[in-house]
């Protein structure tokens, strides 16, 4: 009969193998953290202006050698994998491999348009929470822009977390996905509803491609349920977001999609 020690060692070996596979995958793909048109299932159907995809190519497996299925990771098993792209701003790669799955953490985002208090929820995205807190502690988000605002249609979010302001910058590593399991299905069957007040990680269509970018949902939005939910926005923050959204977007990426007309920058991010 397997002892507890044997089971723990087996679980540790399984996690190490999974992380090794992710390192190899990271070397074959270029990753950036943006919400993309490929991931927004309603983008063409309902006329939402797409997010620009900036991901690189990926090896194509041959038909007779399909890739092995990736084992499902347990909630709280984290993999922070260095990426091919240099960090947009210095940031340490988190070393934690097992994150707590209970409890919350408060982070105060102070923008030049007002405060956006966040409550991070370890039960929803424990690895994303550890990632966000690590970047916050490192000052990564201080003096960085919120570069993208979508307005109208089925996507209403403010996206932040790229120091370059281009939508292509990241911390020099990626974090594993933690797909949400508690979202309500969109009645049209075109995705899941990310409710107003949600904080979630941005990513490309590639798995495990999130980094530092995140989005703040100021009105119910429909997306495929692939984006890690890891917190909520307080009332004061929603009021700030509403004011930013009321200014509209410059439509640089299509109708309802571009930079906020009211320039918005994170002055500081502080965990408490």
C-alpha positions in Angstrom: 0.0 0.0 0.0 1.3 3.4 -1.0 2.2 5.6 2.0 1.6 9.3 2.2 5.3 10.0 1.6 5.2 7.8 -1.6 2.1 9.6 -2.9 3.7 13.0 -2.2 6.9 12.0 -4.0 4.9 10.6 -7.0 2.9 13.9 -7.2 6.2 15.9 -7.1 7.7 13.8 -9.9 4.5 14.3 -12.0 4.7 18.1 -11.5 8.4 18.2 -12.4 7.7 16.3 -15.6 4.9 18.7 -16.5 7.0 21.7 -15.9 9.8 20.3 -18.1 7.3 19.8 -20.9 6.2 23.4 -20.5 9.8 24.7 -20.7 10.3 22.9 -24.0 7.0 24.3 -25.3 8.0 27.8 -24.3 11.2 27.6 -26.3 9.1 26.9 -29.5 6.6 29.7 -29.3 6.7 33.4 -28.9 4.2 34.5 -26.4 2.6 37.8 -25.5 -0.3 38.6 -23.2 -3.2 40.1 -25.0 -6.8 39.2 -25.5 -7.1 38.0 -29.1 -9.8 37.7 -31.7 -9.2 34.0 -31.9 -10.1 33.6 -28.3 -13.2 35.8 -28.4 -15.8 33.5 -30.0 -18.3 36.3 -30.6 -15.9 38.6 -32.3 -17.1 38.2 -35.8 -20.7 37.2 -35.1 -21.6 40.2 -33.0 -19.2 42.6 -34.7 -16.8 43.2 -31.8 -13.5 44.7 -33.0 -10.9 42.0 -32.5 -7.8 42.2 -30.3 -4.6 42.0 -32.3 -2.8 38.7 -32.1 1.0 39.0 -31.8 1.9 35.4 -31.1 4.7 33.6 -33.0 4.6 30.4 -35.0 4.5 27.0 -33.4 5.8 23.6 -34.5 3.1 21.6 -36.4 3.0 17.9 -35.3 2.7 15.4 -38.1 -0.5 13.6 -38.6 0.9 10.2 -37.6 2.6 11.4 -34.4 0.0 13.3 -32.4 1.3 15.1 -29.3 0.8 13.4 -26.0 -2.1 14.8 -24.0 -1.0 17.2 -21.3 -2.0 15.9 -17.8 -4.5 18.1 -16.1 -2.8 20.1 -13.3 -4.3 20.2 -9.9 -5.4 23.6 -8.7 -2.5 25.3 -7.0 0.2 23.5 -9.0 2.1 26.4 -10.6 4.6 26.5 -13.5 6.4 29.8 -14.1 8.4 29.3 -17.3 11.0 31.7 -18.8 9.9 32.8 -22.2 11.9 33.7 -25.3 11.0 37.4 -25.0 13.0 39.7 -22.7 11.1 41.2 -19.8 9.5 44.6 -20.6 10.6 45.6 -17.1 12.7 43.8 -14.6 10.8 41.2 -12.7 11.8 38.0 -10.8 10.5 34.7 -11.9 8.4 33.3 -9.1 9.8 30.0 -7.7 6.8 28.7 -6.0 5.4 25.4 -7.4 2.5 24.9 -5.0 0.2 27.9 -4.2 -2.4 28.1 -1.4 -5.9 27.7 -2.7 -7.8 29.5 0.1 -7.8 33.1 1.3 -7.8 36.5 -0.3 -5.3 39.3 -0.7 -6.0 43.0 -1.2 -4.2 45.1 -3.8 -4.7 48.8 -4.3 -4.2 50.0 -7.8 -3.9 53.7 -7.8 -4.3 55.2 -11.3 -4.1 58.8 -12.4 -7.9 58.6 -12.9 -8.7 57.2 -9.5 -8.3 54.2 -7.2 -9.1 50.7 -8.3 -9.1 48.4 -5.2 -8.8 44.7 -6.0 -9.5 41.6 -3.9 -7.5 38.6 -5.2 -9.1 35.2 -4.7 -6.8 32.2 -4.2 -9.7 29.8 -4.6 -10.2 30.8 -8.2 -6.6 31.4 -9.5 -4.0 30.6 -6.9 -1.0 30.7 -9.3 -2.3 33.9 -10.9 -2.6 35.5 -7.5 1.0 34.5 -6.6 2.1 35.9 -9.9 0.2 39.2 -9.5 1.5 39.7 -5.9 5.1 38.9 -7.0 4.9 41.5 -9.8 3.2 44.0 -7.4 5.9 43.6 -4.8 8.6 44.1 -7.5 7.0 47.4 -8.5 6.4 46.0 -12.0 3.0 47.7 -12.4 4.1 51.1 -11.0 4.1 53.8 -13.7 2.6 51.6 -16.4 -0.2 52.4 -18.8 -3.6 50.7 -19.3 -3.2 50.4 -23.0 -6.5 49.0 -24.2 -10.2 49.7 -23.8 -13.0 47.9 -25.4 -16.5 49.4 -25.4 -19.8 48.1 -26.6 -20.8 44.7 -28.1 -20.0 41.8 -25.8 -16.6 42.8 -24.5 -16.2 45.7 -22.1 -12.8 45.6 -20.4 -9.8 47.8 -19.6 -6.5 46.0 -20.2 -3.3 46.8 -18.3 0.0 45.3 -17.2 2.3 45.9 -20.2 5.0 48.5 -19.3 5.6 49.1 -23.0 2.0 50.1 -23.7 2.0 48.2 -27.0 0.1 45.1 -25.9 3.1 42.9 -26.6 5.2 43.3 -23.4 5.5 40.8 -20.6 7.6 39.9 -17.6 9.9 37.5 -19.4 8.1 34.4 -18.3 4.6 32.7 -18.5 2.3 31.3 -16.0 0.0 28.2 -16.3 -3.7 28.6 -17.1 -6.3 28.1 -14.4 -9.5 27.9 -16.4 -12.5 29.2 -14.5 -15.2 26.7 -13.5 -17.8 28.9 -12.0 -18.8 31.2 -14.8 -22.3 31.2 -16.2 -22.7 30.1 -19.8 -23.8 32.8 -22.2 -27.4 32.2 -23.2 -26.5 32.4 -26.9 -24.1 29.5 -26.4 -21.1 31.5 -27.6 -19.0 31.5 -24.5 -19.1 32.3 -20.8 -20.1 35.5 -19.1 -17.2 37.2 -17.3 -19.3 39.4 -15.0 -18.8 43.1 -14.2 -16.2 43.4 -11.5 -14.0 40.5 -12.6 -10.2 40.6 -12.7 -8.7 38.1 -15.1 -5.4 37.3 -16.8 -4.9 38.2 -20.5 -3.2 35.7 -22.8 -2.9 34.6 -26.4 -4.8 31.5 -27.8 -1.7 29.4 -26.9 -2.1 27.5 -23.6 -0.2 28.7 -20.6 0.7 32.0 -22.3 -0.3 34.5 -19.6 2.3 36.8 -18.1 1.8 40.2 -16.6 -1.2 41.6 -18.5 -4.6 41.5 -17.0 -8.1 42.9 -17.7 -10.7 44.6 -15.6 -14.3 43.9 -16.6 -16.6 46.9 -16.2 -19.7 45.4 -17.9 -20.7 41.7 -18.4 -18.5 40.3 -21.2 -18.6 37.1 -23.2 -15.4 35.2 -23.8 -14.4 31.6 -24.1 -13.7 30.3 -20.6 -10.0 30.2 -21.0 -8.9 33.3 -19.1 -7.9 32.8 -15.5 -10.2 34.6 -13.1 -8.3 35.6 -10.0 -10.1 38.5 -8.3 -12.8 41.1 -8.1 -13.0 44.9 -8.3 -14.4 47.0 -5.4 -17.1 49.6 -5.8 -14.7 52.5 -5.8 -12.7 50.8 -8.6 -15.9 50.2 -10.7 -16.7 53.9 -10.4 -13.3 54.7 -11.7 -13.6 52.2 -14.6 -17.1 53.6 -15.5 -15.6 57.1 -15.8 -12.7 55.9 -18.0 -15.1 53.9 -20.1 -17.5 56.9 -20.5 -14.6 58.7 -22.3 -14.6 56.0 -24.9 -11.9 54.4 -27.0 -9.9 55.9 -29.9 -11.0 52.9 -32.1 -7.3 52.4 -33.2 -8.0 48.6 -33.5 -11.5 48.9 -34.9 -14.8 50.2 -33.7 -15.0 50.0 -29.9 -11.4 48.8 -29.5 -8.3 50.9 -28.9 -6.6 53.0 -26.4 -8.8 54.8 -23.8 -9.5 58.4 -24.9 -8.9 59.3 -21.3 -5.3 58.2 -20.8 -5.1 55.9 -17.9 -1.9 54.9 -16.0 -1.2 52.9 -13.0 0.7 55.2 -10.6 1.3 52.5 -8.0 0.2 49.0 -7.1 0.4 48.1 -3.4 -0.4 44.8 -1.7 -1.8 44.7 1.8 
